[in-house]
Amino acid sequence: MSTKSTIAIALTALAAGAAIGLLLAPASGAETRKKLAKKGSDLKDRLADMLDEGGELIEKLKGDAKDLADKAKDTANTAKDRVKDAASEAASSARSTANGGYKG
């Protein structure tokens, strides 16, 4: 289940609980409607804040992922260069040994 779905379910449950609580509380119809409107407005504001935070988090994670990918690429290139250098040194050493020959 995605994070958005989880947040939506949590907010829906919270709103339903608040609405049921207000409807069961002893108050006049006008007072209850005001409370419901206030709770709805509060929930809307909360949801907007959560979506903003989620967007900021996604952007941060994208940046972190790019940084990690760049570091991985640099590490792979460094390793490739080291392997090339080691292979070149080994080949050079083998040629030296072969050219010097075995004098037995």
C-alpha positions as a Markdown table, in Angstrom:
| # | Residue | x | y | z |
|---|---|---|---|---|
| 1 | Met | 0.0 | 0.0 | 0.0 |
| 2 | Ser | 1.4 | 3.4 | -0.9 |
| 3 | Thr | 2.1 | 6.2 | 1.6 |
| 4 | Lys | -0.6 | 8.3 | 0.0 |
| 5 | Ser | -3.2 | 5.6 | 0.5 |
| 6 | Thr | -2.2 | 5.1 | 4.1 |
| 7 | Ile | -2.4 | 8.8 | 4.8 |
| 8 | Ala | -5.8 | 9.0 | 3.0 |
| 9 | Ile | -7.1 | 6.1 | 5.1 |
| 10 | Ala | -5.8 | 7.6 | 8.3 |
| 11 | Leu | -7.3 | 11.0 | 7.6 |
| 12 | Thr | -10.6 | 9.4 | 6.6 |
| 13 | Ala | -10.8 | 7.4 | 9.8 |
| 14 | Leu | -9.9 | 10.5 | 11.8 |
| 15 | Ala | -12.6 | 12.6 | 10.1 |
| 16 | Ala | -15.2 | 9.8 | 10.6 |
| 17 | Gly | -14.3 | 9.5 | 14.2 |
| 18 | Ala | -14.5 | 13.2 | 14.8 |
| 19 | Ala | -17.8 | 13.5 | 13.0 |
| 20 | Ile | -19.3 | 10.6 | 15.0 |
| 21 | Gly | -18.1 | 12.1 | 18.2 |
| 22 | Leu | -19.6 | 15.5 | 17.3 |
| 23 | Leu | -22.9 | 13.9 | 16.2 |
| 24 | Leu | -23.2 | 11.9 | 19.4 |
| 25 | Ala | -22.3 | 14.9 | 21.7 |
| 26 | Pro | -25.2 | 16.8 | 23.2 |
| 27 | Ala | -25.3 | 20.1 | 21.2 |
| 28 | Ser | -27.7 | 22.0 | 19.0 |
| 29 | Gly | -27.7 | 21.4 | 15.3 |
| 30 | Ala | -26.2 | 24.8 | 14.5 |
| 31 | Glu | -23.4 | 24.2 | 17.1 |
| 32 | Thr | -22.7 | 20.7 | 15.7 |
| 33 | Arg | -22.5 | 22.0 | 12.1 |
| 34 | Lys | -20.0 | 24.7 | 13.2 |
| 35 | Lys | -17.9 | 22.1 | 14.9 |
| 36 | Leu | -18.1 | 19.8 | 11.9 |
| 37 | Ala | -17.1 | 22.7 | 9.6 |
| 38 | Lys | -14.2 | 23.6 | 11.9 |
| 39 | Lys | -13.0 | 20.0 | 12.1 |
| 40 | Gly | -13.2 | 19.6 | 8.3 |
| 41 | Ser | -11.2 | 22.8 | 7.8 |
| 42 | Asp | -8.6 | 21.6 | 10.3 |
| 43 | Leu | -8.3 | 18.3 | 8.6 |
| 44 | Lys | -8.0 | 20.0 | 5.2 |
| 45 | Asp | -5.2 | 22.2 | 6.5 |
| 46 | Arg | -3.5 | 19.2 | 8.1 |
| 47 | Leu | -3.7 | 17.2 | 4.8 |
| 48 | Ala | -2.3 | 20.2 | 2.9 |
| 49 | Asp | 0.6 | 20.4 | 5.3 |
| 50 | Met | 1.3 | 16.6 | 5.1 |
| 51 | Leu | 1.2 | 16.8 | 1.3 |
| 52 | Asp | 3.7 | 19.7 | 1.3 |
| 53 | Glu | 6.0 | 17.8 | 3.7 |
| 54 | Gly | 5.7 | 14.7 | 1.5 |
| 55 | Gly | 6.6 | 16.6 | -1.6 |
| 56 | Glu | 9.6 | 18.1 | 0.2 |
| 57 | Leu | 10.7 | 14.6 | 1.4 |
| 58 | Ile | 10.3 | 13.2 | -2.2 |
| 59 | Glu | 12.5 | 16.0 | -3.6 |
| 60 | Lys | 15.1 | 15.4 | -0.8 |
| 61 | Leu | 15.1 | 11.7 | -1.5 |
| 62 | Lys | 15.5 | 12.3 | -5.3 |
| 63 | Gly | 18.6 | 14.4 | -4.5 |
| 64 | Asp | 20.0 | 11.8 | -2.2 |
| 65 | Ala | 19.4 | 9.1 | -4.7 |
| 66 | Lys | 21.2 | 11.1 | -7.4 |
| 67 | Asp | 24.2 | 11.8 | -5.1 |
| 68 | Leu | 24.4 | 8.1 | -4.3 |
| 69 | Ala | 24.2 | 7.1 | -8.0 |
| 70 | Asp | 27.0 | 9.6 | -8.7 |
| 71 | Lys | 29.2 | 8.2 | -5.9 |
| 72 | Ala | 28.6 | 4.6 | -7.1 |
| 73 | Lys | 29.6 | 5.7 | -10.7 |
| 74 | Asp | 32.7 | 7.3 | -9.4 |
| 75 | Thr | 33.6 | 4.3 | -7.3 |
| 76 | Ala | 33.0 | 2.0 | -10.3 |
| 77 | Asn | 35.2 | 4.1 | -12.5 |
| 78 | Thr | 38.0 | 4.2 | -9.9 |
| 79 | Ala | 37.8 | 0.4 | -9.5 |
| 80 | Lys | 37.9 | 0.0 | -13.3 |
| 81 | Asp | 41.0 | 2.2 | -13.5 |
| 82 | Arg | 42.7 | 0.3 | -10.8 |
| 83 | Val | 42.0 | -3.0 | -12.5 |
| 84 | Lys | 43.4 | -1.6 | -15.8 |
| 85 | Asp | 46.5 | -0.4 | -14.0 |
| 86 | Ala | 47.0 | -3.7 | -12.2 |
| 87 | Ala | 46.5 | -5.7 | -15.5 |
| 88 | Ser | 48.9 | -3.4 | -17.3 |
| 89 | Glu | 51.5 | -3.8 | -14.5 |
| 90 | Ala | 51.0 | -7.6 | -14.6 |
| 91 | Ala | 51.4 | -7.7 | -18.4 |
| 92 | Ser | 54.5 | -5.5 | -18.2 |
| 93 | Ser | 56.0 | -7.8 | -15.5 |
| 94 | Ala | 55.2 | -10.8 | -17.6 |
| 95 | Arg | 56.9 | -9.3 | -20.6 |
| 96 | Ser | 59.9 | -8.4 | -18.6 |
| 97 | Thr | 60.1 | -12.0 | -17.3 |
| 98 | Ala | 59.6 | -13.4 | -20.8 |
| 99 | Asn | 62.2 | -11.1 | -22.3 |
| 100 | Gly | 64.8 | -11.7 | -19.6 |
| 101 | Gly | 64.2 | -15.3 | -20.2 |
| 102 | Tyr | 65.2 | -18.3 | -18.1 |
| 103 | Lys | 68.8 | -18.9 | -18.1 |
| 104 | Gly | 69.2 | -22.3 | -16.7 |
